[in-house]
């Protein structure tokens, strides 16, 4: 099980690194694809933001900004990366994450 020190909450950056280094991203292509979306997304949201403070509006705004500024990432890839990452955080590790409203991430 992945843990962090008890004196500090899990941050967006912690969660992204943990996910990208987990078996969920064990295949190189998957890891590269997800890292290409989640790295810039975490930067946009703020890597030091506690995961418990993350909300759908932050995610939606970051996905929109990422897609608007990147020639490499389309909306569907960004949305899939975010959905898989949040699902992994909540179901595999047990970290609280927002439940995404699919409408908030539609392109």
Protein Blocks (a to p, Z undefined) as FASTA:
>chain_A
ZZddfkbccdfklmmmmmmmmmklmpfklmmmmmmmmmmmmmmnopklcfklpcfklmmm
mmmmmmmmpckbcfklmmmmmmmmmmmmmmmnopacddddfklmcZZ
